[in-house]
Amino acid sequence: MPKLTCIFNGRALAVHHVADGKFVIGRGADCEIQVDSLAIALHHAELLIKGENCQVSSIDPDFPIYVNGNLVEAPLDLNHEDLLLIGKHNFRFSMDGIALGVRVPDEAVELEQSKIQNNESPKKIGYLQVQNGENIGRVFPLSQTIFKLGAKGQGYAMIARRFDGYYISFLEGKHVTVNGQAVADESILLQNEDIIALGATTFQFYL
């Protein structure tokens, strides 16, 4: 399913999954994707979704839209990983979840849930940003209790959002490292700007 990741000042604020139909981005309360910013028009941009095809167009000529740095002057078809600039907010358009959807063993999920059952999760949401490869710059908010990370042929890891921070655990496949240190039997508490290597893919953690 297509999705838009809203980014402001380098931080991922929200992920919007969009199905077939029309979606308006703007400041107005009637917009499907509402952004509270005076730099954004009440009705700023329109998305037309059909299957895996997504077209973006400007609604208000006084409030321009840019895709990958280029002004959108007519309806434009979006490609995977295109970056939209709407007002002062960026929206990254993507089609797949290469770092999501990896099955975590039931026992691992149960263990993590038992650790956080009676504790509040951290109020500050962390996120990962891809540092290399064809998905460079892509952002993954870590808003869920358990985040599944991995790709075929690269290995699998799990990031758990506990009351005192985010912990990464190795599951299977190739080694996972944090700042060059292998993640083995013990989970590692992630710190701001840690570098995570999973196979050939590198991520940076932000909090």
N, C-alpha and C positions, 0 to 999 in steps of 0.2 A: 504494500500500500504506500502511495506517495506520502511524504511528510515534510513539514517545514520546521526547522529549528530556529527559534528566535534568539539572536545573540546581541548583546549590548555591552559595550566596553570590554569585549573579550570574554564575557560570561554568558553561558547558555541560560536563558530565562524560562523557556518553555518549548515543548515539542508538540506540534499540531499535526495530527493524522488527518488526511483529507481523502474522502471518498468521491465517487462520481458526483458531479454537479457544479454549481457556481459558489464561490466563496469570496467574500469581500473582506479586505484588510483595511482597517481604519480606526479612527478614534471613537466613532459613534457606537452607541450601545447596541445598535441593531446589526453590527458587523459580526460575521462568523468568527473572525480573528480580530479581537479588539486589542489595541495598543494604546496605553495612556501616555501620550506624548503630544505636545503642541506642535512638534515638527511634522506630525502626520495628520493628513486631512481627515475629516469625518468619514469620508469614503475615498480611500486613496488608491487602492489597486484591486483588480478583480482577477481571480483564478478560475479557469474553466478546466475541470478535470474530467477525463474520460478514459477509463482503464489506466494505462501507464503513461498516457499523454497529458501534459499540463501546459496550458497557455496562460500567460500573464499579460495584462493590459492596464494602462493608466486610466483612471477615472477623472481626476481633476488635473487639468494642464498646469495649474499653478503649483502642483506638488509632484515633481518628477519621480520616476523610478529608474534605477540603474541595475543592470544585470552584468556581473563580472566587470564593472567599471564603465559599461556602455549605456548611454541613455536609451530608454525604451520609448520609441516614437510611434510604434504600431504593435498590435498583438504579436507576442513572441513566444515560441515554443521553448520550454525549459528542458534542459538536459540534467542528468544525474550530477549532483555536486555543484550546480550553478549557485552563485551567491547573489542574492538580491539586496539592494540598499533601498530602504523605504524610510524616509526621514533620517533619523540617526540610528535606526535599528537595521541589523543585517538578518536576513532569513536564508538559511542554507536549504536548498531543495534536494531531497534524496529519495531514492527508490527502494533501497534494500537495507538490510540490517546485518552487514557482514560481521559486526562485532557483537551482535545480539542473537538471541534465540538458541544459543547453545544449551543443550540439555544438561542440567546439573543433577548428579545422582541424588535420589531421595534422601539418603542418609546424611548427605552434606547439607541439604536444605533444612532438615529437621534439627541438626546440630546447631546451625546458625540461629534458627528461630528460638531454640531453647536459651541461647545466650542473650537474646535481646527481648525475651518475652516480658520481663518485668522492668525494663529500662526504656527511657525515651531515646529516640534516635537524635543525632545532632541536628540542631535547627538550621545550620548552615549547609547548603547543598553543594557537594563537590561535583566535579565533572572531569572527563577525560578528553584530551584533544590529540588526534592522530598527528604524528610528527613526520611521517615519511610515506612514500608510495602514492598510489593513485588517489587515495582518500585523504591526503594531507590537508590539515586544517579542519577536518570534520570533528564535530563536538558531540559528546555523549553525556547528558546530565545523569548524575547518579542519585536519582530521586527515589528509586525503589529500595526495598530492604535488601534484596539480593540482586546483583547485576551480573549477568552471564557474559563472559568475555571469551572469545575464541574464534578460530577459523579453521576449516579443514586443512590438515597438513601443517598447522602451526602450533597446535596445542590448545589447552583449555585452562581457564582460570576463573575464579569467582571473587567478586568484591562484595563484602558484606558491610552494610551500614549499621554499625552498633552505636550504643549510647555515647561512647567516647571517641568515635571517629570511624574511618573506613579501613577495613582489613582486607588484604588480598591473600588468597589461598590458591595453591597449585592443585589442579585436578588430575590431568593426564596429558600425554603427548610430550612435545618438546619442552625444555626448561623455560620457566618464566623467571625473569630477573627484575629486581628493583634497584636502580642505581648500580647495576653490575652484580648485585648479590642475588644468588639463586633463592627462589622461594621453595622451601623444602616442606618438612612435616609441620612446621609452625607457621601460622599466619603472621603477616607483617603489617603493622600499623602504618598506613600511608601518611606522608607529610607533604605539605604544599610544595609543588614543583618537582616531586619525585618523577623519575623516568622509569617507565615500565616497558620491558622488551618481551614480546610474545612472538616467538618465531622470528620472522623477518620484519614484523611490524613494531613500531615504537610509539608509545603513548606518553603524554605528560599529564600528571594529576594536578588539579588545582582545587583549592579550598578557600 
